[in-house]
Amino acid sequence: MSKYDVVVIGGGVMGTATTRALARRGRKVALLERFQIGHKRGSSHGAARIFRYSYPEKGYVQMAQEAHLLWKELEAEAGERLMTTVGGLDVGPNLDANIEALDAVRIPYEVLDGADVKRRFPMVNVGDDETVLYQPDGAVVGAERTWYALARLALEEGAEIHDNAQAVKFEDGKFIKVSTMTHEFEARAVVVTAGSWAKPLLAKVGIDLDVTPTRETVAYFKVPDERIPTLVSWEDPLIYALPSLGQGIKVGEHIAGPVADPNDIGEPDPESVERIQAWVAKMFPWAEPFPHLKETCLYTNTPDESFVMERHGRIVVGSPCSGHGFKFAPLIGEHLATHAEAAVEVG
C-alpha cells in the first residue's frame, strides 16, 4: 500500500488544480478520479467558460483579480493560451451593486447605453435606452484545455493520477486509508473535490456538506461572427452567453435545472432549451434560431451560491462552485493546497 502526503478525491478542474499546486510544493500526492480526466459526466467538460470581474460582491471581484494573475502564470507554465480576452457585457436590473464592487477594487469599466452597444458590438441587440455595463477584461477560458493542462503539469511535477478509481470509503488511523474497488491508498491528509458526488462520500466520515446537485442545460447556436463579448443578463434565472470557438455561442441558464442524481446520465431539459432559444432570438437575432448542440452540466449548489473551502481535521473539503467557480480554478487550487498542507501537519 503506497503512502502519500495527500490524496485528492475528484479529478475535475478543482481537483487537478489542487493536485498541481501540491505537487509544485514538493508534496507526494495522488489524485483519484472515478471516471477519466476529460469525462463529460460532471462540471468541468466543454470547450469554454466565462472569466469576468463583474460581480455584485467585492470579495468575488478581489478573487477574480488574484485568479487573473494565476491564469497568466498557468499559461506560461503550460506553454499555451488558455484565456482569450473578448470583453464582457452585463445587462438587466440592479447593476449598481456590480459597479460599486468594481469601483471598490478599482477595476476599469464603462457604462454604455444600448445605442453604444449596437455601434460597438453589432451582434448584440439591446434596447437603445438600456443601461449596459462593459468590462474590457472579460474573457473566455478554454475549459477542457485547462483541465488537461493542469493534469499534465501535475504529472510533470511528480503527482500520480489514477483514472477509474472511485473512492468508496475512508478509514481513519495513523494514516487516512482511502479505498477504491481495487486499491487502497494511505495519506496524511485527504482533499475531497468530488463535485456532486462529494456529499454522500463525506457523509461516511460524519461531514455534512450542505449542497444540492442540479443538472443544467446549455445550448450552442451558430452565428455569422464569433467575435462577440461575453454577456450576462441578470434576470431570474440569470442567463449567460459566450463565444465558443468553432461552436458559435454557448448559452445557458444559471441554477435553473432540476435536482439531479449525479449517477444518472441526464438529458437537456426541453423547457430550458425553449427559454434559451427565446432569449437568443431577442439578444442575438443574427444567430441561427435553433441550437446545433445541446448538453448538460452538473452544478453543486450551496444555499447562497458561495464556495466551500474548509478543513475538518485531516480532511479538506473543496466544493466550489455553484456553477460559477471555473474562473477561479487556479486560485482555488492554491487555497485548497494550503489547507491540505495544514492538514498534513495535523497528521
N, C-alpha and C positions, 0 to 999 in steps of 0.2 A: 504494500500500500504506500503510494507516494505521499510525501508530506509537503505542504506549501505554506507560505506566509498567509496567502489569501486565496480563497476560491470564490469566483464570481459566478453567480447563477443567473443566466439570462443573457443571451448574446445579441440583443438588439443594439441600436446605436448607443444607448446609455451604458450597457454592459461592456461593449467593445471600447468605448471611450475611457471607462474606468480601468479596464484591463491595461490599455496602453499607458495610462497615467501611472499605474502601479509599477508596470514593467520598467518604465523610464526612470523610476525612483529606485530601481535595483531590487524590487521585491520579487520573490518567486511566486508566480501567480498562474492559476489555471482558470479558464473560462469554460463553463458548461452551457451548451446550447441544446435545447430539446429538439430542435429541427436542424437547420443548417444556416450559416451566415448567408444572408440574402433571401431567406424564405419570405413568403407573402402571407403568412398567417397572422402577423402581429401588427406592429405600429411603425416599423422603420423602412418598409419597402416603398417602391415607387421612385420616379425619376426626380421629383422636385418638392421642395418645401420653401416656405417664406422665411426670410430673415427681415425683421423690422425692429426699429426703435420705438415705434408708436404704440404706446400702452397708456392706459389711464392711471397707472400706478408708477410712481417714481422708482420704486425698487426694481421693477422689471426693466425699466429703461437703463438703470445702472448695470443690471446684469447683462443686458444686451451690449452695452459699451465694453464690459470686460470680455464677453464672449467674442466680440468682433476681433479683438487683438489675438485671441487664441485661434480663431479661424485662420487668420493670416499666418500664424506660426504653423498651424497644421498643414496648410497648403505648401508652405516652404519645405516642411519635412517630407510631405508626401510627394512633392515634385509634380503636382498637378493642380489645376484650378478647380476649386470646389464651390466657389461662391461667385456669382455674376451680379454686379450691381445694375439694377434696372430702375431704381426709384420706387417709391411706394405712395399710394393714394389711400386716404381714409374718407369715407362718406358716411352720412347718417347723423342721427341726433347725438347730442352730448359729447361733441368733440372737444369741448373746453377742458375736460379733465386730461385728455391726451396732450393738449397744448401746454397746460400747466406743468405736466410731468416732463415734457421735453424742455421747457424753459428751466425747470429746476436743475436739470443735468447739463444744460447748455448745449443741447443737440439742435443743429440748424433745421429749419423747416420753413415752408411758405404756406400761407392761407390763400387759396385761389377761389374764384367763383367758377361756375360751370362753363362760362364762355372762355375763360382762361384755359380750362382743361381741354375743351374741344380744339382750341388752337394748338396746344402743345402736345396733346395725346388724342388725335382724331379717332382712334379706335375705341375710345371710352366715351359713352354717352351719358351725360348728367344734365339736369336742368340748368338753364342759364343762371338762375339766381341761387343755386345750391352752393353751400359752403363746403369746400373740399380742403383737406389737409394734405400737403405734399411734403414728403421727407426724402431727400435725394439719395440717402444711403440704403434705402430699401433694396433688397436683393433676393435672388433665388439661389438656394443651396441644392447642389446635386446630392440627393438623399442616398441612393444606393452607392454612388461613387464614394461618398463619405464613409458609409458603413464598411465597404470593402477596404478603403484606405486605412481606417482605424484598425481593422483586424490585421492587415498586412504589417502595419507599423508595430503593433503589439507583438506579433510573431518575431519580427526583426529584433525586438528588444529582449527576446528570450521567453516570452509568455507561451503557454500552451493553450490551444483552443480545441475543445472536444465537441464535435458535432454529434447529433443524435444521442445526446447524453442528458436525459431528463432527470433532474434531481427529484427523488421521491420521498426522502426523509432526511432528518438531521438526528445526530446523537451527540450530546454534549459530554465531554470528559476532559482529560488533559488537553486534547485537541478536539475540535469540532469535526465529526465524521459525517461526510455528505455521501449518501448512497444513490447511485443510479441503478437501473435494472441490471447492469453488467459489471460495474466497477464501484470502488469506494475510494474516496479522497479525504485526506485529513488536512486540516488547516488551523492556523492560529486565529483566523478571522474569516467571516463569510460576508459577502456583499450580495444582496438579492435585488436584481434588476430584471425581474421576470415579467414585468408588464401586467397584463390581465390575468396571468397565471400566479401572480405573487400572493394574492390574498389567501387562497387555500393552502399554499405551501407554508406561509408564515404562521397560519393558524396552528399548524402542527407543533410549533415551538412557543405557542402562547402569545403571539404578537397579533393584535387585531388591527389590520390595515383598513382604514375607512375609505374604501374606493368602490366604484361601481363601473364595470366594463360596459361600454356601448359599442355597437357596430355602426360606423358612419359611412355614408356613401359619397363618393367623388365621381365626377364625370369629366370627360375630355372632349372639347369642341374644336374643330378645325377653324382656323382664321386665316385671312389673306396675309397677315403680317404678325409674327410673334413678338415683335419689338414693342412690347407694352409694359407698363409698370405693374407691380402687384396692386391689388385692390382689396381693401377690407371694408365691408359695409356693416356698420354697427347697428344691425337690426336685431330682431328676435325671431328666429335664431340669427346669430352672426353668420354672414356668408362671405366667402373669400374667393379670389381668383388670382392666378399667377401664370406667367408663360412657362411652358414645359417643352423644352427643345425637341422638335420633331413631332410633338403631340398636340400642338395648338395651345389652348388654355386649359388649365386644370381648375375646376370649380367645385366647391364643397360647402356644406353647411356645418356649423360648429356645434357639437353636442346636440344633435337633433335626431340621432338614431336610437333604435330600441336597445334596451338592456340585453346583453349578449352573453352567451356561454362561449368562452374563447376556444373550446374544444370543437365547436361546430365550424364548418367551413363558412357558411353565411353567404348571402347574396345581396346585391344592391337593392335598396328599398325603392320601389316604383314611385311612391308618393314623393319621396325626396328628390328623385330624378325629375319629376314634373315641376316641382318648385324651382329647382335649379335651372331647368330649361326656360321657365318664365322669366327668371331673373336675368339670364344670359340674353334673352331676346330684348330686354329693356336696356341693359347696360352695354352689351356688345352686339348691336344689330347687324354687324357685318360678319358675325360668326355663323357657321352652319347651325341650323335650328335644332338638330338632334345630335347627341353625343355619339362619337365613333367608338368610345371605350368607356366602360363603367367598371368600378371596382370598389372594394370596401377596405376600411382601415379600422383597427380596434383602438378606441380611446380607453384610458384607465383614469376615471374622473374622481377627484376629491370633491367634497361638498362645495368648496369655494374656488375650485379650479387652481389651487396652489400646488406646489410641489412638496413631496415628502423626501427629505434627505436627513436621516436621523440614525443614531446608533443606540442599539439595545445591547449593552454589554459587548460581546464579541460579534454580534450580528448587526450589519449595517443595512438599512432599508433605503433603496433609491427608487422611488415611484413617481417620477415625472410620468405623464406630463399633462394630463387633462387636455391633450390634443394640441398644446402649443409649446412644447418643450424642445423640439428638434433643434431650433435655432440656438439653444443654449448648450448643446451636447458637449462640446469641448470643455466648457466651464463646469458643467455638472459632473463630468468625469473627474476633473481635478478635485472638486469638493468631496465626492464620494471616496476618492483615493485617500484624501486627508483623514476622513472619518475611519477608513479601513486601517490606516497606519496607527491611529489611536487605539483601535480595537486590537490590533496585533500586540501592542504594548500591554494591554489588559491580559491578553492570553499568555 
